[in-house]
Amino acid sequence: MRCREHFAVAFRYANGMIGHEDLQTRLAVRTTMWHTMVALRVVPINANSGLDKPAVTAHRPAPTVVAVCLFLLLVFSTTTVFVRDAWALQSFQIGVFALLAAYLIVGIRRGKEHIAGGLAPWLVYMIPLWGLIQILAHTTTSSVETREAVLRWGALAGVFFLTQTVARTRTARRDILSAFLIFATAMAVLCLTQLFTSEGHVLWIFPTGYPDVYATFPYYNNYAQFVELALPIALWRALREGWRSWWYALAGGLLYASVIGSASRAGSVLCTAELLTMLAIGLVRLRDPETGLPTRSTTAILVMVPVLAAAFTLAVGWERVWLRFQQNDPYLVRREFIVAAADMARRRPLTGYGLGTFPEVYQRYAIKDFPFYANHTHNDWAEFAADGGVPFLLLVLIPFAACIPAAVRNPWGLGLIAVMLHACVDYPFPRPAVSGWMLLMLALLYMTRMSEETSQRKAKPVISDEASSQGAA
């Protein structure tokens, strides 16, 4: 092509159509253009040139793939919570470790991770290490039980880390919450439909060995804790999502009614508190900026949410939970377990007896005999102090307590506070079907807090520049 262009220019010069100077100029321009086109084909163009925040490099794994795999692992853990065999829990742990290893290996050259900073989030990774220290120092009464606890806490720490890596943006966090809410609503529908007809069978097929089953949970308190995490998401979006609010109000009603139907006393109290708190927040915060009064849509939702919750509750029935509230001593058995755990913590306040060893050590400190197996203290905080000592209690407590202000600022995270309170009378942490979602919510709150702090730091120079310009004027 280059030869034909030069021949055409030479032909015009030979016939007197162009002069000598014009000939040299045209040949130079055409030669320069040809070399430029060749260079563009050889040299790759950096589309991110000049950008302050370059696009994701090719070495970074797709966040969507990681998020989907992590979500499916949590769903698997929840849907197999009724399985007593070890394969279900071990499959969840292996899946999390494999996903974590793949993420780190594939993205090993990507540089520093943008995850939540500060002491509190990093303490989460120290939790499984405490069990390893107990094994190496020979301070655990059962290395087998402590190893199992280390693997469980290690998988939960992996969930916490992976959630942060895929929840860097507001859109990603919203998508994760949406997926969790859809799954929780499906579980609530399953709970309500099989509550009085399944006879202890999940999906009316798989036997659990228990007289009742709540969706896939054999224990009503664990199911209530699962719902406590999802209910504020539905209620908060019902107050803010405009024409889609009816769907979130419907989801909130189903979730609330399923907890009442499960007859969990603590769950009923905490879910009712979540409902009332969210309605109060709606009255205070969601107002018309001009009049200062609640808008019509907000008022309609504030009426619709409790009406739907009451309607579904009446449909499923509240008699079972009311009968449980009539018990003379609702803290029976739990009191004796907590006294024993407190005695264990006093004996070994620094090291504890080993993570996961409470069922074995409990008999030494029991103040009363019961005709059943004491699997847990029914107070996770007391059990943490008994198993790992006061240092382990702080390792778990500080990361969750530090996120409370973020949960207050972002009401969709109030469910985490509710489960922390529920842990005072039961055991959500030993069940990855609950604690896995807890660590996911914890990571989302920390990433939201980091995003808020970043926005505030970016806004400060703008404010100072404006103030200096006004002072100069």
C-alpha positions as CSV (number, residue, x, y, z in Angstrom):
1,M,0.0,0.0,0.0
2,R,2.9,2.3,0.8
3,C,4.4,1.7,-2.7
4,R,1.2,2.6,-4.5
5,E,0.9,5.8,-2.6
6,H,4.4,6.9,-3.4
7,F,3.9,5.9,-7.1
8,A,0.8,8.1,-7.3
9,V,2.7,11.1,-5.9
10,A,5.6,10.5,-8.4
11,F,3.1,10.2,-11.3
12,R,1.6,13.6,-10.4
13,Y,5.1,15.2,-10.2
14,A,6.1,13.8,-13.6
15,N,3.1,15.2,-15.3
16,G,3.6,18.6,-13.7
17,M,0.6,18.4,-11.5
18,I,2.6,19.2,-8.3
19,G,5.9,21.0,-7.7
20,H,9.2,19.8,-6.2
21,E,8.6,21.2,-2.7
22,D,5.0,19.9,-2.6
23,L,6.4,16.5,-3.6
24,Q,8.8,16.3,-0.7
25,T,6.1,17.5,1.8
26,R,3.6,14.9,0.7
27,L,6.2,12.1,0.8
28,A,7.3,13.1,4.4
29,V,3.7,13.3,5.6
30,R,2.7,9.9,4.1
31,T,5.9,8.3,5.5
32,T,5.2,9.6,9.0
33,M,1.6,8.5,8.9
34,W,2.6,5.0,7.8
35,H,5.2,4.6,10.7
36,T,2.6,5.9,13.2
37,M,0.1,3.3,12.1
38,V,2.7,0.5,12.4
39,A,3.6,1.7,15.9
40,L,0.0,1.7,17.0
41,R,-0.3,-1.9,16.0
42,V,2.8,-2.9,18.0
43,V,2.6,-0.7,21.2
44,P,-0.3,-1.6,23.5
45,I,-2.4,1.4,24.6
46,N,-3.0,1.9,28.4
47,A,-6.6,2.8,28.7
48,N,-6.1,3.7,32.3
49,S,-3.4,6.3,31.6
50,G,-3.9,9.4,33.6
51,L,-6.5,7.9,36.0
52,D,-6.1,8.3,39.7
53,K,-7.7,4.9,40.3
54,P,-6.7,2.5,37.6
55,A,-9.0,-0.4,36.6
56,V,-8.5,-3.8,38.1
57,T,-5.5,-5.6,36.8
58,A,-5.6,-8.9,35.0
59,H,-4.1,-10.6,38.0
60,R,-7.1,-9.9,40.3
61,P,-9.7,-12.6,40.5
62,A,-13.2,-11.6,39.5
63,P,-14.9,-10.4,42.6
64,T,-18.2,-11.7,41.3
65,V,-16.9,-15.3,41.1
66,V,-15.5,-15.1,44.7
67,A,-18.8,-13.6,46.0
68,V,-20.9,-16.2,44.3
69,C,-18.8,-19.1,45.6
70,L,-18.7,-17.7,49.1
71,F,-22.5,-17.2,49.1
72,L,-23.1,-20.8,47.9
73,L,-20.8,-22.1,50.6
74,L,-22.8,-20.2,53.3
75,V,-26.1,-21.5,51.7
76,F,-24.7,-25.0,51.8
77,S,-23.8,-24.7,55.5
78,T,-27.3,-23.4,56.2
79,T,-29.2,-26.0,54.3
80,T,-27.2,-28.9,55.8
81,V,-27.3,-27.6,59.4
82,F,-29.5,-30.5,60.3
83,V,-27.0,-33.1,59.3
84,R,-25.3,-34.7,62.3
85,D,-22.5,-36.4,60.4
86,A,-19.2,-34.5,60.1
87,W,-19.1,-34.4,56.3
88,A,-21.4,-31.3,56.1
89,L,-19.3,-29.1,58.4
90,Q,-16.1,-30.4,57.0
91,S,-17.2,-29.7,53.4
92,F,-18.0,-26.1,54.3
93,Q,-14.6,-25.6,55.9
94,I,-12.8,-27.2,53.0
95,G,-14.7,-25.1,50.6
96,V,-13.8,-21.9,52.4
97,F,-10.2,-22.8,52.7
98,A,-10.0,-23.8,49.1
99,L,-11.6,-20.6,48.0
100,L,-9.3,-18.5,50.2
101,A,-6.2,-20.3,48.9
102,A,-7.3,-19.9,45.2
103,Y,-8.0,-16.2,45.8
104,L,-4.6,-15.6,47.4
105,I,-2.6,-17.7,44.8
106,V,-4.3,-16.2,41.8
107,G,-4.0,-12.7,43.1
108,I,-0.6,-13.0,44.7
109,R,0.8,-10.2,42.5
110,R,-2.0,-7.7,43.0
111,G,-0.4,-5.9,46.0
112,K,-2.0,-4.7,49.1
113,E,-5.6,-5.6,49.8
114,H,-8.1,-2.9,50.5
115,I,-9.7,-4.3,53.6
116,A,-10.7,-2.8,56.9
117,G,-7.8,-1.5,59.0
118,G,-7.5,-1.0,62.7
119,L,-7.0,-3.3,65.6
120,A,-10.5,-4.6,66.0
121,P,-10.9,-6.3,62.5
122,W,-7.5,-7.9,62.7
123,L,-8.4,-9.6,66.0
124,V,-10.8,-11.8,64.0
125,Y,-7.7,-13.5,62.5
126,M,-6.3,-14.1,66.0
127,I,-9.2,-16.1,67.2
128,P,-8.2,-19.4,65.6
129,L,-4.6,-18.8,66.5
130,W,-5.5,-18.8,70.1
131,G,-6.6,-22.4,69.8
132,L,-3.3,-23.3,68.2
133,I,-1.4,-21.6,71.0
134,Q,-3.4,-23.8,73.5
135,I,-2.5,-26.9,71.6
136,L,1.2,-26.0,71.4
137,A,1.3,-25.0,75.0
138,H,-0.6,-28.1,76.1
139,T,-3.1,-26.1,78.0
140,T,-6.1,-27.7,76.4
141,T,-7.8,-30.7,78.0
142,S,-8.7,-32.2,74.6
143,S,-6.5,-31.5,71.6
144,V,-9.1,-33.1,69.3
145,E,-11.9,-30.8,70.3
146,T,-9.6,-27.8,70.2
147,R,-8.4,-28.7,66.7
148,E,-12.0,-28.9,65.5
149,A,-12.7,-25.5,67.0
150,V,-9.6,-24.1,65.3
151,L,-10.8,-25.3,62.0
152,R,-14.3,-23.9,62.6
153,W,-12.9,-20.4,63.6
154,G,-10.4,-20.5,60.8
155,A,-13.2,-21.0,58.2
156,L,-15.2,-18.2,59.8
157,A,-12.1,-15.9,59.6
158,G,-11.9,-16.9,56.0
159,V,-15.5,-15.8,55.4
160,F,-14.7,-12.5,57.1
161,F,-11.7,-11.9,54.9
162,L,-13.3,-12.9,51.6
163,T,-16.4,-10.8,52.3
164,Q,-14.2,-7.8,52.6
165,T,-12.4,-8.5,49.4
166,V,-15.7,-8.6,47.4
167,A,-17.5,-5.8,49.3
168,R,-15.3,-2.8,48.4
169,T,-18.1,-0.9,46.6
170,R,-21.5,0.1,47.8
171,T,-23.1,-1.8,44.9
172,A,-21.3,-5.0,45.9
173,R,-22.4,-4.6,49.5
174,R,-26.0,-4.0,48.4
175,D,-26.0,-7.1,46.1
176,I,-24.7,-9.3,48.9
177,L,-27.4,-8.1,51.3
178,S,-30.0,-8.6,48.6
179,A,-28.9,-12.2,48.0
180,F,-28.9,-12.9,51.7
181,L,-32.4,-11.4,52.2
182,I,-33.8,-13.5,49.3
183,F,-32.4,-16.6,50.7
184,A,-33.6,-15.8,54.2
185,T,-37.1,-15.1,52.9
186,A,-37.2,-18.4,51.1
187,M,-36.1,-20.1,54.4
188,A,-39.0,-18.3,56.2
189,V,-41.5,-19.5,53.6
190,L,-40.1,-23.1,54.0
191,C,-40.4,-22.8,57.8
192,L,-44.0,-21.6,57.7
193,T,-45.1,-24.2,55.2
194,Q,-43.6,-27.3,56.9
195,L,-43.9,-26.1,60.5
196,F,-46.9,-28.2,61.4
197,T,-46.7,-30.8,58.6
198,S,-43.1,-32.0,58.2
199,E,-42.9,-34.1,61.5
200,G,-39.2,-33.4,61.8
201,H,-38.4,-33.9,58.1
202,V,-36.6,-31.2,56.0
203,L,-38.6,-30.7,52.8
204,W,-40.8,-33.5,54.1
205,I,-38.1,-35.9,52.9
206,F,-34.9,-35.9,55.0
207,P,-35.3,-37.0,58.6
208,T,-33.5,-35.0,61.3
209,G,-34.2,-37.1,64.4
210,Y,-36.0,-34.1,66.0
211,P,-39.7,-33.8,66.5
212,D,-39.8,-30.3,64.9
213,V,-37.7,-28.6,62.2
214,Y,-37.6,-24.9,61.3
215,A,-36.8,-24.6,57.6
216,T,-33.5,-26.6,57.8
217,F,-32.7,-25.8,61.5
218,P,-33.5,-28.4,64.1
219,Y,-33.2,-25.9,66.9
220,Y,-35.6,-23.0,67.0
221,N,-33.2,-20.5,68.7
222,N,-30.6,-21.0,65.9
223,Y,-33.3,-20.4,63.3
224,A,-34.4,-17.2,65.2
225,Q,-30.8,-16.0,65.2
226,F,-30.6,-16.5,61.5
227,V,-33.7,-14.5,61.0
228,E,-32.6,-11.7,63.3
229,L,-29.8,-11.0,60.9
230,A,-32.0,-10.7,57.9
231,L,-35.1,-8.9,59.4
232,P,-33.5,-5.4,59.7
233,I,-32.4,-5.6,56.1
234,A,-36.0,-6.1,54.9
235,L,-37.5,-3.5,57.3
236,W,-34.9,-0.8,56.4
237,R,-35.4,-1.3,52.7
238,A,-39.2,-1.3,53.1
239,L,-38.8,2.3,54.5
240,R,-36.5,3.5,51.7
241,E,-37.1,1.6,48.4
242,G,-40.1,3.5,47.0
243,W,-42.4,1.4,44.9
244,R,-40.5,-1.7,45.7
245,S,-41.2,-1.3,49.4
246,W,-44.2,-3.6,49.4
247,W,-41.9,-6.6,48.5
248,Y,-39.6,-5.8,51.4
249,A,-42.5,-5.3,53.8
250,L,-43.9,-8.7,52.7
251,A,-40.5,-10.3,53.3
252,G,-40.3,-8.6,56.7
253,G,-43.7,-9.9,57.6
254,L,-42.8,-13.5,56.6
255,L,-39.6,-13.4,58.5
256,Y,-41.2,-12.0,61.7
257,A,-44.1,-14.5,61.6
258,S,-41.7,-17.5,61.1
259,V,-39.9,-16.6,64.3
260,I,-43.1,-16.3,66.3
261,G,-44.1,-19.7,64.8
262,S,-40.9,-21.2,65.9
263,A,-41.7,-20.4,69.5
264,S,-38.3,-18.9,70.3
265,R,-38.8,-16.6,73.3
266,A,-35.6,-14.6,72.9
267,G,-36.0,-14.6,69.2
268,S,-39.6,-13.2,69.5
269,V,-38.5,-10.5,71.9
270,L,-35.5,-9.4,69.8
271,C,-37.4,-9.5,66.5
272,T,-40.2,-7.4,68.0
273,A,-37.5,-5.0,69.3
274,E,-36.0,-4.8,65.8
275,L,-39.5,-4.1,64.3
276,L,-40.2,-1.3,66.8
277,T,-36.8,0.2,66.5
278,M,-37.0,0.3,62.7
279,L,-40.4,1.9,62.9
280,A,-39.1,4.5,65.3
281,I,-36.1,5.2,63.0
282,G,-38.5,5.6,60.1
283,L,-40.5,8.2,62.0
284,V,-37.4,10.1,63.1
285,R,-35.1,10.0,60.0
286,L,-37.3,9.6,57.0
287,R,-39.0,12.9,56.8
288,D,-39.8,15.4,54.1
289,P,-36.9,17.9,54.0
290,E,-39.3,20.9,53.5
291,T,-42.0,20.1,56.0
292,G,-40.1,17.9,58.5
293,L,-43.0,15.4,58.5
294,P,-43.0,11.8,57.3
295,T,-43.9,11.5,53.7
296,R,-47.0,9.7,52.5
297,S,-45.0,6.7,51.2
298,T,-43.2,6.5,54.5
299,T,-46.4,6.7,56.5
300,A,-48.0,4.0,54.3
301,I,-45.0,1.7,54.9
302,L,-44.9,2.4,58.6
303,V,-48.5,1.1,58.7
304,M,-48.1,-1.7,56.2
305,V,-45.1,-3.4,57.9
306,P,-46.7,-4.0,61.3
307,V,-50.0,-5.0,59.7
308,L,-48.3,-7.6,57.5
309,A,-46.3,-8.9,60.5
310,A,-49.4,-9.2,62.6
311,A,-51.4,-10.8,59.8
312,F,-48.8,-13.5,59.2
313,T,-48.4,-14.0,62.9
314,L,-52.1,-14.6,63.4
315,A,-52.0,-17.0,60.4
316,V,-49.2,-19.1,61.9
317,G,-50.4,-18.8,65.5
318,W,-48.8,-17.2,68.6
319,E,-50.1,-19.7,71.1
320,R,-46.9,-21.9,71.2
321,V,-44.6,-19.0,72.0
322,W,-47.1,-17.6,74.6
323,L,-47.2,-20.9,76.4
324,R,-43.4,-20.9,76.6
325,F,-43.5,-17.4,78.1
326,Q,-45.7,-18.9,80.9
327,Q,-43.0,-21.2,82.2
328,N,-42.2,-20.5,85.8
329,D,-38.4,-20.4,85.4
330,P,-37.4,-19.5,81.8
331,Y,-33.7,-19.6,82.8
332,L,-33.9,-23.1,84.1
333,V,-30.8,-25.2,83.2
334,R,-29.1,-22.2,81.6
335,R,-28.4,-20.8,85.1
336,E,-26.5,-23.9,86.2
337,F,-24.5,-24.1,83.0
338,I,-23.4,-20.4,83.3
339,V,-22.4,-20.9,87.0
340,A,-20.2,-23.8,86.0
341,A,-18.7,-21.8,83.1
342,A,-18.0,-18.9,85.4
343,D,-16.3,-21.2,87.9
344,M,-14.2,-22.7,85.0
345,A,-13.1,-19.2,84.0
346,R,-12.1,-18.3,87.5
347,R,-9.9,-21.4,87.8
348,R,-8.1,-20.6,84.5
349,P,-8.6,-17.0,83.7
350,L,-5.7,-16.7,81.3
351,T,-5.6,-19.9,79.3
352,G,-9.0,-21.6,79.7
353,Y,-9.5,-25.3,79.3
354,G,-9.3,-25.4,75.6
355,L,-11.6,-24.3,72.8
356,G,-14.5,-26.6,72.4
357,T,-13.9,-28.5,75.6
358,F,-16.8,-27.3,77.7
359,P,-18.9,-30.5,77.4
360,E,-16.0,-32.5,78.7
361,V,-14.9,-30.2,81.5
362,Y,-18.4,-29.2,82.6
363,Q,-19.0,-32.4,84.7
364,R,-16.2,-31.3,87.1
365,Y,-17.9,-28.1,87.9
366,A,-21.6,-29.1,87.6
367,I,-23.7,-27.9,90.5
368,K,-26.7,-30.0,89.5
369,D,-27.2,-33.2,87.5
370,F,-29.5,-33.2,84.5
371,P,-30.7,-36.2,82.5
372,F,-29.2,-34.9,79.2
373,Y,-26.0,-33.9,77.6
374,A,-24.6,-30.4,78.2
375,N,-23.4,-29.6,74.7
376,H,-23.0,-25.8,75.3
377,T,-23.3,-23.2,78.1
378,H,-26.3,-21.5,76.4
379,N,-24.3,-18.3,76.8
380,D,-21.5,-18.0,74.3
381,W,-19.7,-15.2,76.1
382,A,-19.4,-17.3,79.3
383,E,-18.3,-20.3,77.2
384,F,-15.6,-18.3,75.5
385,A,-14.2,-17.3,78.9
386,A,-14.3,-20.9,80.1
387,D,-12.8,-22.4,77.0
388,G,-10.2,-19.8,76.2
389,G,-9.9,-17.6,79.2
390,V,-10.5,-13.8,79.4
391,P,-8.1,-13.1,76.5
392,F,-10.1,-15.3,74.1
393,L,-13.3,-13.6,75.3
394,L,-11.8,-10.2,74.4
395,L,-10.6,-11.5,71.0
396,V,-14.2,-12.3,70.1
397,L,-16.0,-9.5,71.9
398,I,-13.9,-6.5,70.7
399,P,-14.4,-6.9,66.9
400,F,-18.2,-7.3,67.4
401,A,-18.5,-4.5,70.0
402,A,-16.4,-2.1,67.8
403,C,-18.9,-2.4,64.9
404,I,-21.9,-1.4,67.0
405,P,-21.6,2.4,66.1
406,A,-21.5,1.4,62.4
407,A,-24.6,-0.8,62.9
408,V,-26.4,2.1,64.5
409,R,-25.5,4.4,61.6
410,N,-26.6,1.7,59.1
411,P,-29.8,0.2,60.5
412,W,-29.7,-2.8,58.2
413,G,-26.9,-4.1,60.4
414,L,-28.9,-4.0,63.7
415,G,-29.4,-7.7,63.4
416,L,-25.8,-8.3,64.4
417,I,-26.4,-6.5,67.7
418,A,-29.6,-8.6,68.2
419,V,-27.6,-11.9,67.7
420,M,-24.9,-10.6,70.1
421,L,-27.6,-10.2,72.7
422,H,-29.1,-13.5,71.9
423,A,-25.7,-15.1,72.5
424,C,-26.2,-14.2,76.2
425,V,-28.9,-16.9,76.5
426,D,-27.9,-19.3,73.7
427,Y,-25.2,-20.4,71.3
428,P,-25.2,-18.9,67.8
429,F,-21.4,-19.0,67.4
430,P,-20.8,-22.8,67.3
431,R,-23.2,-23.0,64.3
432,P,-21.6,-21.9,61.0
433,A,-25.1,-21.7,59.6
434,V,-25.6,-18.7,61.9
435,S,-22.0,-17.5,62.7
436,G,-21.0,-17.6,59.0
437,W,-23.7,-15.0,58.2
438,M,-22.6,-13.1,61.3
439,L,-19.0,-12.8,60.1
440,L,-20.4,-11.8,56.7
441,M,-22.4,-9.0,58.2
442,L,-19.5,-8.0,60.4
443,A,-17.3,-7.6,57.3
444,L,-19.9,-5.6,55.5
445,L,-20.2,-3.2,58.4
446,Y,-16.5,-2.7,58.6
447,M,-16.2,-2.1,54.9
448,T,-19.1,0.4,55.1
449,R,-17.3,2.2,58.0
450,M,-14.1,2.3,55.9
451,S,-16.0,3.7,53.0
452,E,-17.6,6.4,55.2
453,E,-14.2,7.3,56.6
454,T,-12.7,7.6,53.1
455,S,-15.5,9.9,52.0
456,Q,-15.0,12.1,55.0
457,R,-11.2,12.4,54.4
458,K,-11.9,13.3,50.8
459,A,-14.4,15.9,51.8
460,K,-12.2,17.7,54.4
461,P,-9.8,19.4,51.9
462,V,-12.8,20.7,50.0
463,I,-14.3,22.2,53.1
464,S,-11.0,23.8,54.1
465,D,-10.4,25.3,50.6
466,E,-13.9,26.8,50.7
467,A,-13.3,28.2,54.1
468,S,-10.0,29.8,53.1
469,S,-11.5,31.3,50.0
470,Q,-14.4,32.8,52.0
471,G,-11.9,34.2,54.6
472,A,-9.8,35.8,51.8
473,A,-13.0,37.4,50.4
